[in-house]
Amino acid sequence: LSALKQEVRCAVRVPLVRPVMVSIDKQELSSVARDVSSNGVLFELEDPLSVGQGIKYSLRMPGEVLGTHNDVMVHCRGRVVRCSVSQSHYQAAATIDDYRFAEL
């Protein structure tokens, strides 16, 4: 067995740097989405999130990523699956358990 751990992904990540408001209960946190896949989003935040915590967030997805003529707002609900510290910010990976599109 190899001592190296290989990470396996189920979905392709799209690098995407966008401001995002993350809602936890009644609290809203400013964050930045760093990448997105069909399974989830990687956020950069000022404060840590707890693994297992339910969150809501909305992303403005570029039309060229979705194959549409216009940008699309996507409202998502998910849960935090990982949180770590990277340089001066926290990074949290969250699932996309449910979503809906909204016209801009």
Secondary structure, DSSP 8 states (H G I E B T S, - for coil): --SS-----SS--EEEEEEEEEEETTEEEEEEEEEE-SSEEEEEESS---TT-EEEEEEEE-HHHHT-SS-EEEEEEEEEEEEEEETTEEEEEEE--EEEEE--
